[in-house]
Amino acid sequence: MKNIRNIAIIAHVDHGKTTLVDKMLLSSGTFRENEEVFSMDSNDIEKERGITILAKTTSINYKGIRINILDTPGHADFSGEVERIMNMVDGVLLVVDAYEGTMPQTRFVLKKALDAKVTPIVVVNKIDKESARPDEVVSEVMDLFIELGADIEQLDFPVVYTSAVMGTSSLSSDIKTQKETMEPLLDTIIENIEEPKGEEDGNLLFQPALLDYNDFVGRIGIGVIKQGCVKVGENVSCLRLDGTKKQFRIQKMFGYNGLKRVEIETAKVGDFIAIAGLADINVGETITNPGCEEILPPLRIDEPTLEMTFGVNTSPFAGREGKLLTVRKIEERLKKETEKDVSLKVTPYDQESFLVKGRGELHLSILIENMRREGFELQVSKPQVIIKEIDGVNCEPFEELQIDVNNDYVGSVIESLGNRFANLENMQNMGDITRLNYTVPSRGLIGFMTEFMTITKGYGIMNHTFKDYRPLVNTNVGERKLGVLVSMENGKATAYALGQLEERGVMFIEPGDEVYEGMIVGEHNHDNDIAVNVVKGKNLTNTRASGSDHTVVLKRPRVMSLEIALDYINNDELVEVTPMGFRLRKKILKAELRKKANNK
C-alpha cells in the first residue's frame, strides 16, 4: 500500500487557500508545538499583495498517510502552472469564499481540474463571516460544475465548511458545529482521494511539470513519479520533446517535509520530487530507465499574450539609485528567469534592450518588481498584446471580464467598456451591487484599471481571465485619452510653479522632487501633451506685498503603483524603474525633437 494522497488546492485570488494549508499543517501535527510555522507564501511580494505567485509543494503526515499538497496560483497570468499541476495530482480542494461564491478564476481553475479528470472536494471557506451564505454558495458551485460539463462522479463532491483564519472546520454549514481542528477536512481527503496508481516495480516514469533554478546545481525539474522508483547517482534517460534522447546521472534529489525541501536518496511512485543533474531539463519531458521507450503525454505550456521591452536606463538620472545598470547584467538576469519560468520568452530587441514576452501584466510587473528590489535600474515600455496569425487572419487575445460594482456606477462602467469594444454577456442584480460579465479584447483592459478605480471611487471589483484568440478589432483600443504635462527643465520642483500649474491637470510630483527635461510630471486636462516649467521660482523683490505672501496649499499628487504606471503610459512613453521607485518619461526627452517626430 502506497499510503500517499496527492492533491492540489485551487481557488480564486484571496479566497484563503494559502491560509488553509498553513492551518492543515498545524492540525496534522507536522509541526512541533514550539516550532515556528512559516507561511506557504514566502516571497516578499506574495506577502505584500496577499497572492500566490509560484506553485508551492508541501507535505503533511496524518494518521500514517502522507498527504502531498500543491498550492497553486489563483491568478490567470499563471494559468500554465495550474494546468500542469493537474497532471501531478489525483484530487483537488476547490476553495470558495462563503460570501463571494464562484468568481472568474474559480471557473478557470475548476475547468482545468475537471478536464484533467481529478476528484474534487469543495471547501466553503470564511464560514465565520457575518455575510456568509454557505448553502447558496454550494448551489452556485453545483451550477458551475454542471455548466463546465462535470460527469456524474465529479458532481457527487463532498463539501467541508471551514474558517481558515480561525482554524476551524466541520461537515455541516451550521456555524455552531465548527471545531478548532482541520481533521474533518484531512479525513475527507483520505476517504475520497485515491492513492497514486502506478506500479512500484515497473520502469521509471517521471515528468517535470515545474522548474526551479539554483546557482549550485542549475536547473531543477519538479514533478511526481508516475511509475517505478529512483535513486541518487542512478543513470537515467531523458526522452526529449523533439524525439531525441539524452542520458544523465541524478546528482541530487529533493523531497518535501512540511514546508521544507529536504535532500533524499530514494523516491518511489507517487512521491513529489525535484531532481538535478541535467542542465537543460524541460517541462513535459519523460525521465525513464535507459532502454525504456515509453513516453508520457506532453504537457501544454501556455503561450505568452503580452510583450514589452526591458532596456538600459537612458535618463539623465541613470546610475544614481541602482547598482546593476548594464545591458549584460540585465541580459543575465532575464536569462536566469527563463531557466525556471517556461511561460517567459526573451529575445534581443536592439543593442540596449530586450523584448520580453509573458502571460500578462501581473506576470511581467512581478518580474520588474523583483529586479528593482535586487538593485537593477532599467526602463520598460508599454505592454502590447501579441498578435497571432491564425488561418491567414490576424488575431488577438480576448478575456472574460467580471465586474461587481455599486448600482450608482453601472452606467459609467458600461459606457467606458463600450468604448473599449467590450461585449456585455450578462448583467445580474445582487441588491446594492450589480455583476457585469463581458468578453473584451485584452488590449481593451490595458489602462482600464486606473479609469475603473476613478469611476467607482475605488469600490469596484474586477477580475479577468484569458478566453481565446479572435480576429483583430479596431486598432485604437486601449490608448490613453488625456495628454500629459512634461517637464521642460532640469532641477527641483517648486511649490510656486506647481501651484500655478494645478488648474492645468493632476500632478504626479511634489515640491522638492528632482525632475529632468522629458519627464512626465502630471496629467493634462485635455487630450494634448504640453511642456511645463515646474522648477520656476518666484521673482524676489525688496518690496513686500501689503497682504504678505500666503503659503501655497497644493492638492495631493496622484500616487501610482507599478501596474498602474505600466497601464497608464502610451506607446511614445517609458517607465524608468530604479530601486528607489519609478518615474514616467517620454521616449524622446527633448521637446523640439519630439515635435519633429510627431510631425513625421
Wavefront OBJ file of the C-alpha trace (Angstrom):
o trace
v 0.000 0.000 0.000
v 1.412 3.410 -1.004
v -0.138 5.446 1.853
v 0.107 8.604 -0.265
v -2.510 11.138 -1.366
v -1.590 13.791 -3.950
v -3.837 16.856 -4.122
v -3.777 20.411 -5.443
v -5.526 23.301 -3.763
v -7.239 25.686 -6.202
v -9.263 28.867 -5.762
v -9.955 32.388 -6.937
v -7.473 35.024 -5.707
v -7.893 35.788 -1.978
v -10.374 33.023 -1.121
v -7.994 31.782 1.588
v -6.314 28.664 0.231
v -2.783 29.504 1.438
v -4.050 30.228 4.967
v -5.987 26.953 4.841
v -2.835 24.946 4.003
v -0.971 26.652 6.872
v -3.749 25.555 9.296
v -3.810 21.991 7.872
v -0.068 21.743 8.598
v -0.682 22.795 12.202
v -3.686 20.499 12.697
v -1.894 17.425 11.312
v 0.912 17.648 13.873
v 3.522 18.110 11.121
v 4.961 20.971 13.195
v 6.009 20.590 16.805
v 4.169 22.898 19.206
v 7.279 25.060 19.773
v 8.224 25.175 16.073
v 7.693 28.365 14.115
v 5.227 27.985 11.241
v 6.257 29.741 8.039
v 3.503 30.763 5.641
v 3.327 28.962 2.294
v 3.643 32.411 0.657
v 7.298 33.033 1.442
v 8.166 35.569 -1.269
v 8.066 39.243 -0.080
v 5.786 40.301 -2.942
v 3.411 37.397 -2.194
v 3.131 38.533 1.431
v 2.594 42.194 0.489
v -0.057 41.514 -2.144
v -1.675 38.526 -0.463
v -1.425 36.391 -3.608
v 0.340 33.157 -4.540
v 2.714 33.726 -7.458
v 4.619 30.426 -7.567
v 3.244 26.942 -7.044
v 4.400 25.572 -3.651
v 4.715 21.973 -2.577
v 4.163 20.853 0.989
v 3.701 17.534 2.709
v 1.555 16.515 5.699
v 1.818 13.278 7.678
v -1.599 12.386 9.093
v -2.729 9.033 10.557
v 0.212 7.263 8.890
v -0.638 8.686 5.449
v 1.441 11.244 3.572
v -0.689 13.981 2.001
v 1.261 15.928 -0.641
v -0.334 19.318 -1.340
v 0.405 21.693 -4.194
v -0.733 25.264 -3.508
v -1.432 26.788 -6.929
v -1.508 30.404 -8.137
v -5.083 31.691 -8.498
v -4.349 34.462 -10.985
v -4.943 33.786 -14.682
v -1.448 35.055 -15.599
v -0.099 31.841 -14.029
v -2.638 29.571 -15.726
v 0.053 27.394 -17.329
v 1.253 26.246 -13.910
v -2.283 25.330 -12.792
v -2.821 23.164 -15.868
v 0.498 21.319 -15.468
v -0.091 20.772 -11.749
v -3.346 18.921 -12.538
v -1.176 16.314 -14.248
v 0.641 15.652 -10.930
v -2.347 15.067 -8.616
v -5.301 12.723 -8.139
v -7.638 15.211 -6.438
v -8.274 18.912 -5.825
v -9.576 21.021 -2.967
v -11.700 23.755 -4.547
v -11.778 26.602 -2.004
v -14.704 29.030 -2.374
v -15.440 32.128 -0.280
v -18.674 31.644 1.743
v -19.878 35.111 0.700
v -18.357 35.843 -2.727
v -19.142 32.393 -4.133
v -17.872 31.404 -7.578
v -15.676 34.015 -9.302
v -13.905 34.153 -12.705
v -10.766 32.386 -11.511
v -12.892 29.768 -9.682
v -14.378 28.885 -13.063
v -10.957 28.938 -14.709
v -9.135 26.666 -12.213
v -12.120 24.301 -11.874
v -12.293 23.834 -15.657
v -8.620 22.786 -15.655
v -9.339 20.283 -12.836
v -12.443 18.777 -14.485
v -10.642 18.440 -17.843
v -7.857 16.524 -16.066
v -10.497 14.147 -14.510
v -9.225 14.613 -10.929
v -11.511 14.054 -7.914
v -12.887 17.318 -6.452
v -13.596 18.204 -2.794
v -15.355 21.555 -2.241
v -14.196 23.659 0.733
v -16.522 26.549 1.651
v -14.142 28.890 3.490
v -14.657 32.059 5.602
v -17.799 30.492 7.146
v -17.324 32.842 10.136
v -18.139 35.936 8.030
v -21.368 37.662 9.093
v -22.371 37.864 5.434
v -21.638 34.141 4.775
v -24.265 32.322 2.654
v -22.837 28.771 2.525
v -25.902 26.914 1.197
v -26.361 29.348 -1.715
v -22.632 29.143 -2.486
v -22.729 25.318 -2.645
v -25.686 25.637 -5.041
v -23.648 28.100 -7.180
v -20.720 25.650 -7.209
v -23.042 22.819 -8.322
v -24.348 25.042 -11.172
v -20.758 25.799 -12.200
v -19.844 22.069 -12.219
v -22.849 21.346 -14.472
v -22.049 24.307 -16.751
v -18.439 23.106 -17.163
v -19.585 19.605 -18.145
v -18.666 17.653 -14.989
v -19.501 13.916 -15.107
v -21.785 12.136 -12.591
v -18.900 11.105 -10.317
v -17.480 14.632 -10.215
v -20.912 16.072 -9.387
v -21.074 13.879 -6.268
v -18.488 16.045 -4.498
v -18.109 16.127 -0.689
v -18.315 19.569 0.987
v -16.316 20.730 4.033
v -17.021 24.069 5.741
v -14.035 25.925 7.217
v -12.745 29.154 8.671
v -9.036 29.092 7.795
v -8.362 32.245 9.837
v -9.918 30.708 12.976
v -8.513 27.233 12.213
v -11.964 25.565 12.448
v -13.865 23.112 10.244
v -16.901 20.821 10.115
v -19.024 18.846 7.664
v -22.125 20.999 8.305
v -22.951 24.522 7.119
v -24.177 25.352 10.637
v -21.581 27.673 12.215
v -22.270 26.119 15.648
v -20.790 22.770 14.511
v -17.324 24.291 13.780
v -14.499 22.735 15.838
v -10.945 24.018 16.338
v -9.304 21.437 14.097
v -8.843 20.643 10.409
v -9.369 16.903 10.990
v -12.775 16.756 9.194
v -11.027 18.135 6.075
v -7.995 15.808 6.385
v -10.296 12.779 6.926
v -12.361 13.757 3.859
v -9.163 13.863 1.744
v -8.087 10.375 2.877
v -11.556 8.875 2.289
v -12.248 10.442 -1.121
v -8.926 10.853 -2.958
v -7.405 7.706 -4.461
v -3.769 6.777 -3.932
v -1.423 7.053 -6.960
v -2.000 4.270 -9.498
v 1.479 3.440 -10.936
v 3.435 0.228 -10.305
v 6.446 0.445 -7.987
v 8.366 -2.336 -9.751
v 7.786 -1.008 -13.302
v 10.135 1.152 -15.381
v 10.746 4.639 -14.009
v 8.378 7.288 -15.429
v 8.890 10.848 -14.199
v 7.830 14.071 -15.917
v 8.846 17.583 -14.753
v 5.752 19.810 -14.563
v 7.516 22.774 -12.928
v 11.051 24.152 -12.992
v 13.300 25.749 -10.400
v 16.833 27.081 -10.620
v 19.709 27.024 -8.174
v 23.181 28.539 -8.692
v 24.860 25.371 -7.316
v 23.063 22.605 -9.248
v 21.490 24.574 -12.129
v 18.018 23.773 -13.394
v 15.788 21.527 -11.246
v 12.804 19.548 -12.575
v 9.843 19.179 -10.187
v 7.144 16.558 -10.683
v 5.586 13.335 -9.441
v 6.904 9.814 -10.083
v 4.216 8.130 -12.190
v 5.809 4.662 -12.057
v 8.838 2.855 -10.635
v 11.478 4.218 -8.270
v 14.728 6.186 -8.499
v 17.994 6.665 -6.528
v 20.584 9.456 -6.368
v 23.603 8.581 -8.552
v 21.491 6.430 -10.889
v 21.881 6.833 -14.657
v 18.588 7.691 -16.361
v 17.443 8.674 -19.836
v 15.630 11.885 -20.802
v 13.248 11.473 -23.757
v 13.120 14.962 -25.257
v 10.095 16.722 -26.752
v 11.843 16.777 -30.161
v 12.264 12.972 -30.157
v 15.956 12.892 -29.154
v 17.366 11.158 -26.037
v 19.976 12.179 -23.504
v 21.427 10.085 -20.675
v 22.448 11.748 -17.405
v 23.217 10.903 -13.779
v 20.937 12.133 -10.999
v 23.227 14.367 -8.916
v 20.759 15.465 -6.266
v 17.157 14.692 -5.384
v 14.836 16.624 -3.092
v 11.598 15.672 -1.346
v 9.210 17.692 0.821
v 8.596 17.558 4.550
v 6.180 20.168 5.861
v 7.247 23.354 4.090
v 10.903 22.343 3.822
v 12.623 20.951 0.747
v 14.929 18.202 2.014
v 17.603 16.149 0.279
v 16.619 12.477 -0.202
v 18.428 9.411 -1.555
v 15.498 7.370 -2.962
v 11.920 8.007 -4.118
v 9.097 5.810 -5.388
v 5.834 6.037 -7.319
v 3.536 8.808 -6.039
v 6.319 10.900 -4.469
v 6.643 14.613 -5.291
v 10.345 15.137 -6.028
v 12.767 17.649 -7.523
v 15.772 16.307 -9.454
v 19.038 17.948 -10.572
v 21.663 16.619 -12.986
v 20.550 17.708 -16.458
v 21.368 21.381 -17.147
v 18.621 21.877 -19.738
v 15.858 19.629 -18.358
v 12.481 20.913 -19.540
v 8.801 20.757 -18.667
v 6.964 17.816 -20.243
v 9.994 15.620 -20.980
v 9.967 11.983 -19.816
v 12.694 10.732 -17.449
v 12.948 6.946 -17.556
v 15.368 3.996 -17.320
v 17.912 3.672 -20.169
v 16.458 1.493 -22.946
v 12.816 2.213 -21.987
v 10.916 3.910 -24.839
v 7.612 4.753 -23.078
v 6.870 8.477 -23.371
v 4.347 10.307 -21.170
v 1.871 12.609 -22.990
v 3.408 16.106 -23.458
v 2.239 18.906 -21.166
v 0.776 22.064 -22.693
v 2.706 25.257 -21.985
v 0.600 28.415 -22.377
v 1.926 30.849 -24.936
v 2.711 34.447 -23.928
v -0.017 37.026 -24.688
v 1.815 40.301 -23.832
v 5.206 41.733 -24.755
v 7.253 44.752 -23.671
v 10.850 45.962 -23.892
v 13.291 45.931 -20.961
v 16.276 48.191 -21.633
v 19.202 50.066 -20.126
v 18.122 53.232 -18.282
v 18.996 56.209 -20.520
v 17.528 59.015 -18.390
v 19.717 61.864 -17.031
v 19.380 60.226 -13.574
v 20.810 56.876 -14.753
v 23.175 55.283 -12.230
v 22.116 57.417 -9.261
v 19.946 54.862 -7.452
v 20.805 51.379 -8.725
v 23.911 49.166 -8.781
v 23.032 46.882 -11.728
v 22.811 49.037 -14.856
v 24.484 47.412 -17.848
v 22.905 45.553 -20.736
v 24.985 42.460 -19.802
v 23.617 42.390 -16.231
v 20.023 42.807 -17.468
v 20.531 40.012 -20.035
v 21.973 37.651 -17.374
v 19.037 38.309 -15.035
v 16.388 37.784 -17.727
v 18.107 34.596 -18.902
v 18.143 33.292 -15.325
v 14.389 33.960 -15.055
v 13.694 31.904 -18.209
v 15.507 28.956 -16.568
v 12.598 28.491 -14.154
v 9.683 30.249 -15.894
v 8.660 28.383 -19.038
v 5.973 30.977 -19.907
v 8.582 33.750 -20.256
v 10.357 34.347 -23.581
v 13.278 36.784 -24.005
v 14.832 37.896 -27.326
v 17.225 40.782 -28.169
v 15.316 43.871 -29.401
v 18.206 46.259 -30.155
v 21.731 46.848 -28.771
v 20.469 48.107 -25.411
v 17.113 46.362 -24.859
v 15.279 43.028 -24.912
v 11.779 42.013 -25.965
v 10.201 40.145 -23.032
v 7.020 38.134 -23.629
v 4.821 36.940 -20.764
v 1.356 35.767 -19.754
v 0.001 39.146 -18.638
v 0.640 42.432 -16.861
v 0.907 40.827 -13.404
v 3.378 38.220 -14.692
v 5.664 40.903 -16.177
v 5.247 43.510 -13.415
v 6.283 40.977 -10.741
v 9.489 40.299 -12.685
v 10.156 44.076 -12.888
v 9.427 44.487 -9.158
v 11.812 41.638 -8.250
v 14.559 43.139 -10.427
v 14.033 46.581 -8.871
v 14.431 45.130 -5.368
v 17.611 43.343 -6.419
v 19.245 46.698 -7.316
v 18.524 46.912 -11.059
v 17.885 50.126 -12.966
v 16.024 49.748 -16.257
v 13.426 51.356 -18.479
v 10.376 49.455 -19.740
v 7.837 50.163 -22.467
v 4.055 49.919 -22.509
v 2.852 46.262 -22.619
v 1.490 45.307 -26.057
v -0.683 42.299 -26.879
v 0.894 39.694 -29.144
v -0.964 39.453 -32.466
v -1.085 35.901 -33.884
v -1.868 34.868 -37.441
v -4.438 32.037 -37.425
v -5.559 30.655 -40.834
v -4.310 33.815 -42.542
v -6.249 36.158 -40.198
v -4.597 38.472 -37.643
v -5.989 37.528 -34.228
v -5.603 38.985 -30.728
v -6.275 37.584 -27.235
v -9.715 38.105 -25.665
v -10.618 37.845 -21.989
v -13.630 37.081 -19.826
v -14.188 40.052 -17.514
v -16.370 40.063 -14.393
v -17.174 43.308 -12.580
v -19.003 43.787 -9.256
v -19.947 47.438 -8.876
v -22.315 49.643 -6.865
v -25.551 50.314 -8.791
v -24.745 54.067 -8.910
v -21.718 53.491 -11.168
v -23.112 50.847 -13.545
v -23.910 53.339 -16.353
v -20.401 54.868 -16.317
v -18.713 51.429 -16.330
v -20.869 50.222 -19.252
v -20.077 53.408 -21.223
v -16.328 53.112 -20.565
v -16.207 49.446 -21.604
v -18.327 50.167 -24.682
v -15.532 52.484 -25.876
v -13.086 49.591 -25.411
v -15.039 47.211 -27.680
v -16.200 45.032 -24.766
v -19.287 42.871 -25.307
v -21.752 42.636 -22.369
v -22.704 38.948 -21.959
v -24.705 39.053 -18.718
v -25.955 41.518 -16.088
v -27.151 40.374 -12.665
v -28.537 42.492 -9.825
v -27.387 41.448 -6.315
v -29.070 44.046 -4.061
v -26.894 47.198 -3.950
v -24.337 45.556 -6.254
v -24.601 44.731 -9.965
v -22.467 41.981 -11.535
v -21.460 42.533 -15.168
v -19.913 39.802 -17.346
v -18.068 40.829 -20.512
v -15.940 39.447 -23.310
v -13.276 42.045 -24.088
v -10.060 42.280 -26.168
v -7.003 42.105 -23.870
v -5.906 45.471 -25.327
v -9.115 46.996 -24.018
v -8.067 46.164 -20.454
v -4.654 47.836 -20.723
v -5.085 51.127 -18.887
v -8.659 50.308 -17.808
v -7.843 49.618 -14.141
v -6.961 53.281 -13.414
v -10.121 54.512 -15.151
v -12.253 51.863 -13.419
v -10.998 52.829 -9.951
v -11.705 56.524 -10.698
v -15.242 55.788 -11.970
v -16.146 53.564 -8.978
v -14.354 55.738 -6.364
v -12.137 52.727 -5.605
v -15.016 50.433 -4.574
v -15.425 48.340 -7.739
v -14.071 44.786 -8.031
v -12.879 43.473 -11.383
v -11.456 40.080 -12.360
v -10.459 38.813 -15.778
v -9.098 35.633 -17.301
v -7.825 34.683 -20.792
v -10.558 33.222 -23.030
v -9.268 32.705 -26.588
v -7.826 34.338 -29.723
v -10.265 36.154 -32.063
v -9.916 38.335 -35.182
v -8.382 41.763 -34.510
v -10.848 44.581 -33.691
v -10.381 48.376 -34.034
v -6.690 49.297 -33.737
v -7.053 52.193 -31.251
v -8.314 50.141 -28.297
v -6.506 50.820 -25.000
v -4.802 54.180 -25.709
v -4.985 56.854 -23.002
v -7.432 59.650 -23.857
v -5.772 62.530 -21.944
v -2.403 64.169 -22.609
v 0.394 64.679 -20.076
v 2.359 67.551 -18.555
v 6.046 67.134 -19.483
v 8.906 68.940 -17.725
v 10.866 71.299 -19.961
v 13.681 71.919 -17.435
v 16.054 70.041 -15.115
v 16.045 70.823 -11.392
v 13.887 70.625 -8.277
v 10.130 71.235 -8.472
v 8.922 74.314 -6.563
v 5.634 74.837 -4.747
v 5.227 78.140 -6.589
v 5.466 76.513 -10.051
v 3.231 73.562 -9.122
v 0.621 75.906 -7.646
v 0.458 77.812 -10.947
v 0.031 74.568 -12.925
v -2.646 72.908 -10.777
v -5.551 74.173 -12.896
v -3.934 72.539 -15.957
v -4.347 68.991 -14.576
v -3.328 66.483 -11.888
v 0.297 66.434 -10.681
v 2.403 63.273 -10.111
v 5.191 65.038 -8.160
v 5.641 67.147 -5.012
v 7.743 70.265 -4.280
v 11.398 69.262 -3.838
v 11.190 66.286 -6.243
v 14.001 66.270 -8.797
v 12.883 66.363 -12.432
v 14.543 66.341 -15.857
v 13.549 67.525 -19.313
v 11.153 64.975 -20.867
v 9.966 63.556 -17.511
v 6.158 63.284 -17.150
v 5.121 65.344 -14.108
v 1.316 65.260 -14.393
v -1.811 64.588 -16.439
v -3.217 67.342 -18.668
v -6.964 68.152 -18.567
v -7.084 67.911 -22.375
v -6.032 65.333 -24.963
v -2.726 67.005 -25.941
v 0.695 66.945 -24.230
v 2.184 70.258 -23.055
v 5.699 71.169 -21.900
v 5.675 72.923 -18.483
v 8.225 74.529 -16.193
v 7.914 73.003 -12.683
v 11.237 74.361 -11.361
v 10.423 78.065 -11.736
v 10.820 80.076 -8.515
v 9.024 83.284 -7.574
v 10.805 86.504 -8.578
v 12.071 88.088 -5.374
v 11.873 91.887 -4.911
v 12.791 94.081 -1.969
v 9.183 95.299 -1.564
v 6.650 93.232 0.337
v 3.001 92.945 -0.605
v 0.624 94.517 1.926
v -1.230 91.199 2.441
v 2.086 89.279 2.787
v 2.535 86.087 0.761
v 0.089 83.311 1.500
v 1.522 79.828 1.905
v 0.788 77.734 -1.216
v -1.561 74.840 -0.377
v -1.256 72.129 -3.018
v -3.515 69.171 -3.734
v -2.017 65.730 -3.050
v -0.241 64.317 -6.117
v -1.575 61.134 -7.716
v 0.291 58.062 -6.432
v 0.713 55.159 -8.868
v 1.634 51.520 -8.392
v 3.923 49.858 -10.941
v 0.990 48.106 -12.690
v -0.959 51.379 -12.918
v 2.130 53.158 -14.326
v 2.570 50.439 -16.997
v -1.144 50.703 -17.789
v -1.005 54.497 -17.923
v 1.798 55.196 -20.395
v 1.263 55.461 -24.150
v 3.450 53.981 -26.884
v 5.757 57.033 -27.022
v 6.477 56.819 -23.274
v 8.524 54.670 -20.863
v 8.615 53.819 -17.163
v 12.050 54.355 -15.591
v 12.414 51.757 -12.817
v 15.021 52.040 -10.023
v 15.447 50.536 -6.524
v 14.073 53.827 -5.091
v 10.878 53.845 -7.187
v 9.887 54.754 -10.723
v 9.329 57.767 -12.973
v 7.269 58.231 -16.128
v 9.076 59.781 -19.099
v 8.845 60.391 -22.834
v 10.968 58.148 -25.078
v 12.308 61.329 -26.753
v 13.296 63.700 -23.958
v 13.905 66.960 -25.914
v 10.717 68.892 -26.753
v 11.816 70.061 -30.230
v 12.878 66.511 -31.248
v 9.500 65.168 -30.050
v 7.747 67.803 -32.142
v 9.713 66.786 -35.253
v 8.971 63.081 -34.643
v 5.237 63.803 -34.231
v 5.154 65.885 -37.420
v 6.718 62.994 -39.330
l 1 2 3 4 5 6 7 8 9 10 11 12 13 14 15 16 17 18 19 20 21 22 23 24 25 26 27 28 29 30 31 32 33 34 35 36 37 38 39 40 41 42 43 44 45 46 47 48 49 50 51 52 53 54 55 56 57 58 59 60 61 62 63 64 65 66 67 68 69 70 71 72 73 74 75 76 77 78 79 80 81 82 83 84 85 86 87 88 89 90 91 92 93 94 95 96 97 98 99 100 101 102 103 104 105 106 107 108 109 110 111 112 113 114 115 116 117 118 119 120 121 122 123 124 125 126 127 128 129 130 131 132 133 134 135 136 137 138 139 140 141 142 143 144 145 146 147 148 149 150 151 152 153 154 155 156 157 158 159 160 161 162 163 164 165 166 167 168 169 170 171 172 173 174 175 176 177 178 179 180 181 182 183 184 185 186 187 188 189 190 191 192 193 194 195 196 197 198 199 200 201 202 203 204 205 206 207 208 209 210 211 212 213 214 215 216 217 218 219 220 221 222 223 224 225 226 227 228 229 230 231 232 233 234 235 236 237 238 239 240 241 242 243 244 245 246 247 248 249 250 251 252 253 254 255 256 257 258 259 260 261 262 263 264 265 266 267 268 269 270 271 272 273 274 275 276 277 278 279 280 281 282 283 284 285 286 287 288 289 290 291 292 293 294 295 296 297 298 299 300 301 302 303 304 305 306 307 308 309 310 311 312 313 314 315 316 317 318 319 320 321 322 323 324 325 326 327 328 329 330 331 332 333 334 335 336 337 338 339 340 341 342 343 344 345 346 347 348 349 350 351 352 353 354 355 356 357 358 359 360 361 362 363 364 365 366 367 368 369 370 371 372 373 374 375 376 377 378 379 380 381 382 383 384 385 386 387 388 389 390 391 392 393 394 395 396 397 398 399 400 401 402 403 404 405 406 407 408 409 410 411 412 413 414 415 416 417 418 419 420 421 422 423 424 425 426 427 428 429 430 431 432 433 434 435 436 437 438 439 440 441 442 443 444 445 446 447 448 449 450 451 452 453 454 455 456 457 458 459 460 461 462 463 464 465 466 467 468 469 470 471 472 473 474 475 476 477 478 479 480 481 482 483 484 485 486 487 488 489 490 491 492 493 494 495 496 497 498 499 500 501 502 503 504 505 506 507 508 509 510 511 512 513 514 515 516 517 518 519 520 521 522 523 524 525 526 527 528 529 530 531 532 533 534 535 536 537 538 539 540 541 542 543 544 545 546 547 548 549 550 551 552 553 554 555 556 557 558 559 560 561 562 563 564 565 566 567 568 569 570 571 572 573 574 575 576 577 578 579 580 581 582 583 584 585 586 587 588 589 590 591 592 593 594 595 596 597 598 599 600
